[in-house]
Amino acid sequence: MYNYLDFEKPVADLEGKILELKKLSDAGEAVDVGDEISRLEKRSKDALRDLYKALTPWQKAQVARHPDRPHCMDYVRALFTDFTPLAGDRNFGEDQAVVAGFARFKGQSIAIIGQEKGNDTQSRLKHNFGMARPEGYRKAIRIMDMADRFGVPVISLVDTAGAYPGVGAEERGQAEAIARSTSKCLSLKVPNISVVIGEGGSGGAIAIATANLVYMLEHSIYSVISPEGAASILWRDPTRAKDAATNMKITAQDLLQLKVIDGIIPEPLGGAHRDREATIELTGRTIEKGFADLAALGQDYRELRREKFLAIGRTL
């Protein structure tokens, strides 16, 4: 059974009935339920398709935050081989919210930087729910420096509600670390590709997502602030997050139209959590094609990046 979101109740009811009938059939307490199960499965699939065909921005935010959605380490384990994680920022300490290191992707050496939220209470606490402190961004800078030195492409997997806003993080230079990480992304002489796999929250995301190519999963979100945060500022009422999400243009579809991102990676019907393997595989193929497209351009990656980000918001 899935963890159903509030708006998925019609599907949850149908799939609950299907499960009950299957249990009765397996126990020998019901006969000739095959046709009824098939009919309910078709209704369930149609209901799911209708729901996901018309998701509101707030509903997409809920899907992007789904607890069963594949996270950074799921992608690392499935797409990369010989992953060697590196820890610490050589200044203060280690930040478990940021996963970073080197691996092989389709036989090529690559550098990986990702934000890991965790998938249960223990791992979420360990990774601080994907909210990085300054040392996480300084670790990312360290990895990018090494990648630049050895000519290794960079892949970043973005999934964070934002950088950690704690007092200690601010005392250790959170804003400065984010700015330096963003600057390092822009100055890389090697190609870099970023994928927003869940939430892309504010500077916490931009710090590793300032890439030659930026992709988003179909039901991920990318915003300057969370809908709840925007509602608290605009209306002093966090319960109006739904209104904020609608007005902020946080969906992949909106951001592609605004040319903030370069492409959308389709998700299976019902979201990435319903078919994690297919989602990860398609993401890998998209990244592979992205690097091939960049190599075919044969241009200075810094100049390509400069042109890309300067073009955002231009009307002429």
C-alpha positions as CSV (number, residue, x, y, z in Angstrom):
1,M,0.0,0.0,0.0
2,Y,1.1,3.5,-0.7
3,N,1.1,6.5,1.5
4,Y,-1.8,8.4,0.0
5,L,-2.0,12.2,-0.2
6,D,-5.2,14.0,0.8
7,F,-6.3,14.6,-2.8
8,E,-5.7,10.9,-3.7
9,K,-8.6,9.7,-1.5
10,P,-10.8,8.5,-4.4
11,V,-7.9,6.3,-5.6
12,A,-7.1,5.1,-2.0
13,D,-10.7,4.0,-1.6
14,L,-10.7,2.0,-4.9
15,E,-7.3,0.4,-4.2
16,G,-8.4,-0.5,-0.7
17,K,-11.4,-2.4,-2.1
18,I,-9.1,-4.1,-4.6
19,L,-6.8,-5.2,-1.8
20,E,-9.7,-6.5,0.2
21,L,-11.0,-8.6,-2.7
22,K,-7.6,-10.0,-3.4
23,K,-7.2,-11.1,0.2
24,L,-10.6,-12.7,0.2
25,S,-9.8,-14.5,-3.0
26,D,-6.4,-15.7,-1.7
27,A,-8.1,-17.0,1.5
28,G,-10.7,-18.9,-0.6
29,E,-13.5,-16.9,0.9
30,A,-14.7,-15.4,-2.4
31,V,-15.0,-16.8,-5.9
32,D,-15.3,-15.2,-9.3
33,V,-13.9,-11.8,-8.2
34,G,-11.4,-11.6,-11.1
35,D,-13.8,-9.5,-13.2
36,E,-14.6,-7.2,-10.3
37,I,-10.9,-6.7,-9.5
38,S,-10.2,-5.9,-13.2
39,R,-13.1,-3.4,-13.3
40,L,-11.9,-1.7,-10.1
41,E,-8.3,-1.6,-11.3
42,K,-9.4,0.2,-14.4
43,R,-11.4,2.7,-12.4
44,S,-8.5,3.2,-10.1
45,K,-6.1,3.8,-13.0
46,D,-8.5,6.2,-14.7
47,A,-9.1,8.1,-11.5
48,L,-5.3,8.4,-10.9
49,R,-4.8,9.6,-14.5
50,D,-7.5,12.2,-14.1
51,L,-6.1,13.5,-10.8
52,Y,-2.5,13.8,-12.1
53,K,-3.5,15.3,-15.4
54,A,-4.8,18.4,-13.5
55,L,-2.6,18.8,-10.4
56,T,-2.6,22.2,-8.9
57,P,0.8,23.8,-7.9
58,W,0.0,23.0,-4.2
59,Q,-0.8,19.4,-5.0
60,K,2.5,19.1,-7.0
61,A,4.3,20.5,-3.9
62,Q,2.7,17.6,-1.9
63,V,3.9,15.1,-4.5
64,A,7.4,16.6,-4.5
65,R,7.5,16.1,-0.7
66,H,6.1,12.5,-0.7
67,P,8.0,10.5,1.9
68,D,8.3,7.5,-0.5
69,R,9.7,9.5,-3.3
70,P,13.2,8.3,-4.3
71,H,15.9,10.4,-2.7
72,C,19.5,11.2,-3.5
73,M,21.1,8.0,-2.3
74,D,18.5,5.9,-4.2
75,Y,19.8,7.6,-7.4
76,V,23.4,7.2,-6.4
77,R,23.1,3.4,-5.7
78,A,21.1,2.8,-9.0
79,L,22.9,5.0,-11.5
80,F,26.6,5.1,-10.4
81,T,29.3,2.6,-9.8
82,D,32.4,2.8,-7.6
83,F,31.0,5.6,-5.6
84,T,33.5,7.0,-3.2
85,P,32.0,9.5,-0.7
86,L,34.2,12.3,0.7
87,A,33.4,13.9,4.0
88,G,34.2,17.2,5.7
89,D,34.8,20.7,4.6
90,R,38.4,20.9,5.9
91,N,37.4,23.8,8.0
92,F,34.7,22.9,10.6
93,G,33.2,19.5,10.2
94,E,31.0,17.1,8.2
95,D,27.5,17.8,7.1
96,Q,25.4,14.7,6.4
97,A,22.7,16.7,4.6
98,V,25.1,16.9,1.6
99,V,26.3,13.7,-0.1
100,A,29.4,14.2,-2.2
101,G,32.1,12.2,-3.8
102,F,33.3,10.6,-7.0
103,A,32.0,7.7,-9.0
104,R,31.6,6.3,-12.5
105,F,28.6,7.0,-14.7
106,K,28.3,5.0,-17.9
107,G,32.0,4.2,-17.5
108,Q,33.0,7.9,-17.2
109,S,34.4,9.5,-14.0
110,I,32.0,12.0,-12.5
111,A,31.7,14.1,-9.4
112,I,28.4,13.8,-7.5
113,I,26.9,16.4,-5.1
114,G,23.4,15.8,-3.7
115,Q,21.1,16.6,-0.9
116,E,19.7,13.6,1.1
117,K,16.5,13.9,3.1
118,G,16.5,10.4,4.5
119,N,13.6,7.9,4.4
120,D,12.8,7.2,8.0
121,T,12.9,9.0,11.3
122,Q,16.5,8.0,12.1
123,S,17.9,8.8,8.7
124,R,16.0,12.1,8.4
125,L,17.5,13.2,11.7
126,K,21.0,12.1,10.5
127,H,20.7,14.1,7.3
128,N,18.9,17.0,8.9
129,F,16.0,16.5,6.5
130,G,18.2,17.6,3.6
131,M,18.8,21.1,5.0
132,A,22.5,21.8,4.7
133,R,24.7,23.9,7.0
134,P,27.6,26.0,5.8
135,E,30.0,23.1,6.0
136,G,27.8,21.2,3.6
137,Y,28.2,23.9,0.9
138,R,31.9,24.2,1.7
139,K,32.2,20.4,1.1
140,A,30.4,20.9,-2.2
141,I,32.9,23.6,-3.1
142,R,35.8,21.3,-2.2
143,I,34.4,18.5,-4.5
144,M,33.9,21.0,-7.4
145,D,37.5,22.3,-7.0
146,M,38.7,18.7,-7.3
147,A,36.5,18.0,-10.3
148,D,37.8,21.2,-12.0
149,R,41.4,20.2,-11.3
150,F,41.0,16.8,-12.8
151,G,38.6,17.6,-15.6
152,V,35.7,15.6,-14.2
153,P,32.1,16.5,-15.0
154,V,29.7,17.3,-12.1
155,I,26.2,16.1,-11.4
156,S,24.1,17.6,-8.7
157,L,20.8,16.1,-7.3
158,V,18.7,18.8,-5.6
159,D,16.2,17.9,-2.9
160,T,15.9,20.4,0.0
161,A,13.4,22.7,1.5
162,G,16.2,25.2,1.9
163,A,19.5,25.7,3.7
164,Y,19.3,25.2,7.5
165,P,18.4,28.5,9.2
166,G,19.8,27.7,12.7
167,V,21.8,30.1,14.8
168,G,24.9,28.0,14.5
169,A,24.7,27.9,10.7
170,E,24.3,31.6,10.5
171,E,27.2,32.2,12.9
172,R,29.4,30.0,10.7
173,G,28.6,32.0,7.5
174,Q,25.6,30.3,5.9
175,A,25.0,33.1,3.3
176,E,28.7,33.4,2.5
177,A,28.9,29.6,1.9
178,I,25.9,29.6,-0.3
179,A,27.2,32.5,-2.4
180,R,30.7,30.9,-2.8
181,S,29.1,27.6,-3.8
182,T,26.9,29.3,-6.4
183,S,30.0,31.2,-7.7
184,K,31.9,28.0,-7.9
185,C,29.2,26.4,-10.0
186,L,29.3,29.3,-12.4
187,S,33.1,29.2,-12.7
188,L,33.5,25.5,-13.4
189,K,35.5,24.7,-16.5
190,V,33.9,21.3,-16.7
191,P,30.3,20.6,-17.7
192,N,27.7,20.3,-14.9
193,I,24.2,19.1,-14.9
194,S,21.6,19.5,-12.1
195,V,18.4,17.6,-11.5
196,V,15.7,18.8,-9.1
197,I,14.4,15.4,-7.9
198,G,12.0,16.7,-5.2
199,E,12.1,20.1,-3.7
200,G,14.4,22.9,-4.9
201,G,14.2,25.4,-2.0
202,S,15.7,28.9,-2.3
203,G,19.5,29.5,-2.0
204,G,19.9,26.1,-0.5
205,A,19.1,24.6,-3.9
206,I,20.7,27.3,-6.1
207,A,24.0,26.7,-4.4
208,I,24.5,23.4,-6.2
209,A,21.9,23.8,-9.1
210,T,23.6,26.6,-11.0
211,A,24.5,24.3,-13.9
212,N,24.9,24.2,-17.7
213,L,21.7,22.2,-17.8
214,V,19.0,22.1,-15.1
215,Y,16.3,19.5,-15.3
216,M,13.3,18.9,-13.0
217,L,11.2,15.8,-12.5
218,E,7.7,16.3,-13.7
219,H,6.1,16.8,-10.2
220,S,9.1,18.5,-8.4
221,I,9.1,22.1,-7.4
222,Y,11.7,24.9,-7.5
223,S,11.1,28.2,-5.7
224,V,12.7,31.1,-4.0
225,I,10.9,30.3,-0.8
226,S,8.5,27.6,0.4
227,P,4.8,28.2,-0.2
228,E,4.3,28.2,3.6
229,G,7.1,30.8,4.0
230,A,5.7,33.0,1.2
231,A,2.2,32.9,2.7
232,S,3.6,33.9,6.2
233,I,5.3,36.9,4.7
234,L,2.6,38.0,2.2
235,W,-0.5,37.4,4.3
236,R,0.9,36.5,7.8
237,D,-1.0,33.3,7.4
238,P,0.9,30.1,6.6
239,T,-2.4,28.3,5.9
240,R,-2.6,30.2,2.7
241,A,0.3,28.2,1.3
242,K,-2.0,26.9,-1.5
243,D,-2.6,30.5,-2.7
244,A,1.2,31.2,-2.5
245,A,2.1,28.1,-4.5
246,T,-0.3,29.1,-7.3
247,N,1.1,32.6,-7.6
248,M,4.8,31.7,-7.2
249,K,5.2,29.6,-10.5
250,I,7.0,26.8,-8.7
251,T,6.2,23.9,-11.0
252,A,8.4,22.4,-13.6
253,Q,6.0,23.3,-16.3
254,D,5.9,27.0,-15.3
255,L,9.7,27.2,-15.0
256,L,10.3,25.6,-18.4
257,Q,8.1,28.2,-19.9
258,L,10.0,30.9,-18.1
259,K,13.3,29.3,-19.3
260,V,14.6,28.9,-15.8
261,I,15.1,25.1,-16.5
262,D,16.1,23.2,-19.6
263,G,13.8,20.2,-19.5
264,I,11.3,18.1,-17.7
265,I,11.8,14.4,-16.8
266,P,8.4,12.6,-17.0
267,E,7.3,10.7,-13.9
268,P,5.2,7.5,-13.9
269,L,1.5,7.8,-13.5
270,G,0.9,8.7,-9.8
271,G,4.4,10.2,-9.2
272,A,7.9,8.9,-8.9
273,H,7.1,7.0,-5.7
274,R,4.8,4.6,-7.6
275,D,7.7,3.4,-9.9
276,R,11.0,4.4,-8.4
277,E,13.1,2.2,-10.7
278,A,11.6,3.7,-13.9
279,T,12.0,7.2,-12.6
280,I,15.6,6.7,-11.8
281,E,16.4,5.0,-15.1
282,L,14.8,7.8,-17.1
283,T,16.7,10.4,-15.1
284,G,20.0,8.6,-15.9
285,R,19.2,8.6,-19.6
286,T,18.4,12.3,-19.4
287,I,21.7,13.1,-17.7
288,E,23.6,10.9,-20.3
289,K,21.9,12.7,-23.2
290,G,22.6,16.1,-21.5
291,F,26.3,15.5,-21.3
292,A,26.4,14.3,-24.9
293,D,24.6,17.5,-26.1
294,L,27.0,19.7,-24.1
295,A,30.0,17.9,-25.6
296,A,28.6,18.3,-29.1
297,L,28.4,22.1,-28.6
298,G,32.2,22.2,-28.2
299,Q,32.1,25.6,-26.4
300,D,33.5,27.1,-23.2
301,Y,31.2,25.7,-20.5
302,R,31.6,28.9,-18.4
303,E,30.5,31.0,-21.3
304,L,27.5,28.7,-22.0
305,R,26.5,29.0,-18.3
306,R,26.9,32.8,-18.4
307,E,24.7,33.1,-21.4
308,K,22.1,30.8,-20.0
309,F,21.6,32.6,-16.7
310,L,21.8,36.1,-18.2
311,A,19.0,35.1,-20.6
312,I,16.6,34.3,-17.8
313,G,13.9,37.0,-17.6
314,R,15.0,38.7,-20.8
315,T,12.0,39.9,-23.0
316,L,14.0,41.1,-26.0
